[in-house]
Each structure stands twice: as structure tokens, then as C-alpha cells.
Amino acid sequence: EEKKEEEKKEDDEEEEEEDEAELDNEKTIKRYKEFFDQFGKNLKLGIIEDSKNRKKLAKFLRFQSSATKGDETVSLQRYVARMKEGQKHIYYIAGETRAEVENSPYLEKLKKRGYEVLFMIDPIDEYAVQHMDEYEDHKLMNATKEDLKFGDKLEKKEKKRQEKAKDEFKDLIAWYKEVLKESVEKIVVSNRLTTSPCAVVTGIYGYTANMERLMKAQALNDPSRYSFMSAKKTMEINPYHPIMVELNKRVQANKEDEAAKELGTVLWETALVSAGFSIENSAGFADRVHNMLKTGLNIDRNAQADLPAVEDDAEEEEEKKEEETKDDDEEEEEEEGDKKDEEKKD
């Protein structure tokens, strides 16, 4: 009995110590969050400017991620510690809000694999991370740029499937390049999409949609530099999506199909919007969407709004009569005035 009491006492003490340690940990996290809220931007500026201490400062960074909830954040060290088996890279996506980035089509394959993605929603985040190539031998990869790599066993199998799809869709890719012309640098079969028909990605050294937005907002922005960095966009198509499968059939049947060209253009423009890029001809985009809506509703594309004739109501008629009466009275007064003037002259 004495042994049981001692064992119970030891268990209780251990539980108390664990509870105290947990409370201390929560307090520490809370205190560090308060510190980071105040000085986080300074740490990120240090990443940009202090190359000697960049690795040390990187340990103090905190980001929201696809595995955190609410205002919770994760460090790069903790991210690496809980990486999935076979995962070799650290993935991140930058944007304006958490809601925007966590629903992005760029994360479809990463979510399917169960890989955690860092959300960089502070305006300085993406610029700071560009100065960090890797962390603890793990390369930092932007999920919105081309040449996304997974480095796992599945990637080799997917590459074979991708090569087969590339051959099946070669006519569509060539046709699409002619339709979009200079708007797109190249069109490739995607390795990141699972549920979306297509996506627009940027070159490794080009501006992302988020960086493009930030550059436009700068008062002293150099337009020539901006246009050079933002010009290179790549369209990735999902060869297994029903829209792309049907579009491929139409193109193979008739490359001059105007409806297919319009559909292809709308797909490109919606992918731009989804990515956060601006559309050069927004009026043309609206017209194309309206045409598609008319087709879906079985309305003739040339149909115009039929405005009914406006009937004069009782109030308008009374107002007209009052105006006419007023005009008549003014004319009579003028005539009387003219008569009096003539009489005076006589």
C-alpha cells in the first residue's frame, strides 16, 4: 500500500510538472508573439540587409501556414522538424491575406501530398525570403513559380504520366500559343494542379502576382524595370480536367473554331484573376463572359436590352398643363405690355 501511495504521489508530481511546463511553454509562446508583433519587420529587414547573421536571424522568423489555425505561427525549425517523409523542400506562397493564399490553386498538389505550406502575408515577407535560398539544407520553393519540384518517389511516376499527356496535348499547346500570342511565354503540362483546369505561373526570376502588386503600389516605381520583370508568364494546363479534355477534342476537330478560341481566352483571363494578376482588357473579358452566359441561357449573342416605352403618368400631364398655362400667361402679359407701349407712343 505504501508503494502504491508513493507511485501515485510520483505520478501526480509528474503530471503537475508537465502542466507547469505546458503553462510555461504557452506563456513563452505568448510573450514571443508579442515581441514578434512589435519587432518582426526589423528581423525581416535584418534578413535582407545583414548577410553575415542571416542564418541566425532566420531562426527567429514566424509564419502562418496550412497546418496552423487562427493567429498561430510556426518557425522554420519547427516546419523542418515536422516535414513529411520524403519531403525535401520548404514550400511557401505569398499573398495579401490568409484566405487568398490558402485557397490558391497553386497548393492543390502540395495539399494532396500533405505538405505544409508557409503563408507569407506580410508585404515584406516575399522580399525577405528571396534573400534566403535555403534553411538547414532544405531549399525554399515558391509555390507560384514555374519548375516546382517535389523530389519524392511519386514525382518520377508523375513525370512519365506528364510526358504522355504532353504528347496527347501537343496540338492544343501549339494552338493555344497562337491564340494568346505575346501574352504568354510558354504553355506546359502542369505538375501542380489537381482540380483546376489551368494556372498562370511566373519565371524563376520574374515577379509573382504578389510582388507585381507591391511594385505597382510603390510611389517611386521604375516602370521599365517592372515591365521587364513582369513580362514572362507561363500557362500550366491540367490535362486531366474535363474542360481541357473537351477543348483538346474541339481543337483537333477544327483549329479555327471561334467558340473554342473565345473559351481559351476566357480560361487564360480567369487564371490571371485567380493568380492575382491584372487583366489588360477588362472590358473585353466582361464581354466574353457575358457571351458565355448568353450561350448558357440559350439567348442570342446579338440580343440587346429591350427598353419599354415610358408612358406619361397623371402627374406629368398636370405638370405639362401648368407649364403650358404659365407660357400662355407670359405671352398675354407680353402682348398687353406691347399694346401699352404703342398707346404711349401715339
HELIX and SHEET records of a PDB file:
HELIX    1   1 GLU A    2  GLU A   49  1                                  48    
HELIX    2   2 ARG A   54  ALA A   58  1                                   5    
HELIX    3   3 LEU A   76  ALA A   81  1                                   6    
HELIX    4   4 ARG A   98  GLU A  102  1                                   5    
HELIX    5   5 PRO A  105  LEU A  107  5                                   3    
HELIX    6   6 GLU A  108  ARG A  113  1                                   6    
HELIX    7   7 ASP A  125  VAL A  129  1                                   5    
HELIX    8   8 LYS A  153  GLU A  168  1                                  16    
HELIX    9   9 LYS A  170  LEU A  180  1                                  11    
HELIX   10  10 LYS A  181  SER A  183  5                                   3    
HELIX   11  11 ALA A  209  ALA A  217  1                                   9    
HELIX   12  12 PRO A  223  SER A  230  1                                   8    
HELIX   13  13 PRO A  242  ALA A  253  1                                  12    
HELIX   14  14 GLU A  258  ALA A  275  1                                  18    
HELIX   15  15 SER A  282  GLY A  296  1                                  15    
HELIX   16  16 ALA A  314  LYS A  345  1                                  32    
SHEET    1   A 5 GLN A  64  SER A  65  0                                        
SHEET    2   A 5 VAL A 117  MET A 120 -1                                        
SHEET    3   A 5 ILE A  90  ALA A  94  1                                        
SHEET    4   A 5 HIS A 138  ASN A 142  1                                        
SHEET    5   A 5 GLU A 134  TYR A 135 -1                                        
SHEET    1   B 3 LYS A 186  VAL A 189  0                                        
SHEET    2   B 3 LYS A 233  ILE A 237  1                                        
SHEET    3   B 3 CYS A 198  THR A 202 -1                                        
END                                                                             
